[in-house]
Structure formats: structure tokens, C-alpha cells
């Protein structure tokens, strides 16, 4: 029994390592090709056939969701670190959080485009159509909104109806960052620091006046 359990553990760990290797190969293709990244190119980069890639992720959507989770987890870790980092005041913390999001977009624009924008279907083969890259961007943004809402509720005393208000703010701020970041990445009308400053000014209303919860670090 112990031997069987050990074998299953070894097989599970080997599968997890292989899955990680395939996701890293997919990342390399996405960094190169952006939204036009294809299953054929990813399989070739990994040195396997496309059916093997499907075996690990189920279908094209499964691979996309795995990549989205990988990058969303990393972004959320960075956002939490920015929110919890020592800062002189709440405004600096807000600026650091906005800058963290925009810096991630700026550093890996092809990954951002892959996650948020569908490829031109006319440029894909029939076999590659249906990747539905943009189809999954809404759940990704909703997850970011819910995570930010949790952080806001934990750190600010918003009074009666505070949980509802935190969710509205969380999704509103994520929507603002996404829309402004998307526009900024396309047009580059100003520096990232200027964009952060302007967005912070926009947020600097009731958020600046809410009291911190007792014992909680300031948002």
C-alpha cells in the first residue's frame, strides 16, 4: 500500500513538473506572438505533438485558463505586496498599487494582449479558430475585482453596507485600471508615472476620507 501511494505521489509530481514545463513553453510563444500564439506553435516549442498538449490541458480553453491563472496569481501577489508595503500615507500606497499593475502591463505587453484581446480570426487557420482568448478576459477581471474588494474590506472601515461598497470599489478600480491601461498601452500619450498620478487624482475622493479599521494597515 505504501509503495502504491509513493508511486502515485511520484506520478503526480512528475505530471505537475511536466505541466509547468509546458506552461513555460507556452509563455515563450505568447511573449513572441502575443494573441496570435497558436496551439501548433506551443506544441512545437515544447517539443511535443498537439494531441499531447491537449492531453495535459483538455482543450485550447484549458490551456488559456491555465496561463491566465498563472499570470493572474503572479499579478495578485505583486498587488498585495504593494498594498502591504510600508508607505508614508494612503495615497502613496494607492499610487504604488496602480503602478504595479501598469508596470506589469508595460513589462509584458504581449502577455497582456494575449490575455485580454482575441487574435484576428481571419489570420488563424480553421483548426486554430475558437481559441477564444478574449472570451476568458471577463472572468479574469472579475477575479481581480473580487480580490481587490476583499483587500479594501479588510483595510477600511466603510460603515453599514461596507462589503457591498468594497465590491463596487474593487470592480470599479480594476475596470478603471484595465480601460486606462489598455488605452495607454496602445497610444502612450504620457509616461507611466504621469498616468499613475492622474488615476490617483481620480480616486482621491471618499477613499481618502474613509477611516482605517482598528489594527489594520492603511489601504
N, C-alpha and C positions, 0 to 999 in steps of 0.2 A: 504493500500500500504506500509506504513512504517513497519507494522507488518510482511508482507511478505518479505520485504527487510531485516529486522532484522533476520528473520528465516533463510533466505538464507545465511546471514553472519555467523550465528551460525553454520549452517551445513558445510559451507566452512572451518571455523576454526576447527571444530571437525574432518573433513576429513584430514586437514593438520596435526593436532596433531596425528591422527592415523597413517598417513603415516610416520611421524617422528618416532613413536614408532616401526613401522615395520622395518624401515631402521636401527634403533639401534639394533633390534634383529638380523637383517642380518649381521650387523657389528660384533656382538658377535660370530656368527657362522664362519664368514670369519677369525676372529682372531684365532679361534680354528682350522679350517680346511683348510684355505688357498684356493688354486684353486679348491680343491675338495668339497667346500661348495655346497650343493645341495638345491634345492627348498623344498624338503621334510624336510630337517633339519632346514631350515629357518622358515618354517611354524610351525614346532614343537616348535622351540624356542619362537616363537611369541604366541603360544597357539591357533593357528587357523588352518583351513584346507588349502590345497594348492589352491583350487579354489578361496578362499577369497584373498589370496596373489595375484593371477592373476588379480582379480577384481581391485586391487589398482594400479598395475603396467603394466597391459596389457599382458605381457609375460615375459619370462626369460630375454630377452634382455632389456626390460623396467626396470626391477629391477637392472640389471647390470649398465645401463646408469645412473640410479638414484644414485647408490652407487658411481660410477665414478665421477659424478658431485659433490657429497658431499665431497669426498676426494680431488678432484682437486681444488675446491673452497678454502678449508682449506689450501692446499699447496700454492696456489697462494697468499693468504693473508699473509702467512708466508714469501714467497719470496719477496713480495712488502715491507713488514716491514724490511726485511734485506737490501733491496736496499735503503730504505729511512732512515735507522738508522744512527745516527752520526758516522762518521768514519774519521780517520786521512787522508786517501787518497783513491784513487780509487781502488788500489789493495786490501786493507782491505775490501772494500765493495764487491768486486768480491769474495774474499775468504769467506765472511760471507754468500753470496748468495749460493755458491756451497755447503758450509757446511750445510745450511738449508735444501737443497734438500736431501743430503746424510743422514742427521740426521733423516729425515722423513722416508727414506727407512730403515735405521737401526732400528728405534724405532718400526716399524710395518711391519716387513718383510712379514708376511702372507698376509696383505692387499696389499702390493706391488705385490706379486706374483699373487694374485687373479686378480688384475687389468691388469697385463702385460703378464701373461702366462696362456695358456689354461690348463685345467686339462687333465690328461691322459684319453682319451676317452675309452680306454679299461677297466678302473676301474669304469666307470659310467654305470648305468643301461640305457636301451634304452630310458626310459622316461626322463632321465636327460641329455642325449646327446643333443647337439645343444645349450647348454648354451652360446657357442661362446665367452668365456671370452677373449681370445686373439684377437678376431675379432674386438673388440672395442678399443684396446690399441692405434692403429694408430690415430684415431680422438682425443683421449686424449692427445697424444704427440703433435699433430698439434695445439691443443688449447694452450698448454703450450708455444709452439714456437711462436705463434702469440702474446700472452700476453707479452712474453719477448721482442719480436720485438717492440711492442708499447712502452715499457719502454725505450729501447735503443734509439728509435727515439725521444722520449721526452727529454732525458737527454744529448744526444751527438749531436754535430754539425758535420754531416758526409759529408756536402757539396752536390754538384749535385748528384742525384741518391741515396741520403741518405736513403729514405724509402725502396728502394729495398735492399740496403746493410744491413739495420737494420733487414729486414726479413730473409735474408740469415744468418746473425749472430745469430738471435734469434733461428731459427730452428737448426742451426749448434751446438749451445751451448747446447740446450736441447737434441739433439741427442748424443752429447758427454757425457753429464751427465747421460743419460739413459744407454748408452752402457757401460760406465766405472762403473757406479753404479751397474748394473746388474752383470757384471763380478766380481766386488769387493765383492758383497753380497754372491756370490757362493763360491769364493776362499779365501777371506780375506787375501790377500798377504801382506797387510800393514795396519797401523792404518787409521782411517778416516782422521785424521789431516794430515797424510802424503799424502793421496790421494788428499785431497783438495789442498795441496801445489803443488803437481805435475801437477794437472789440471790447477791451476792458472798460473804456469810457461808456460804451453802450450798456454794459452790465451794471455800471455803478449807480444803481438806483436803490430800491428797497433792500437789495442784497447787502449793501454796505451798512444798513441800519439795523439788520436783524441781530439779536443777541446770540452769542455762543452758548451752547449748552454747558452746564456746570461740569468742569473737569475735562471737557472735550477740546482738542486742539482747534484753533480757529480755522475756518474754511479759507 
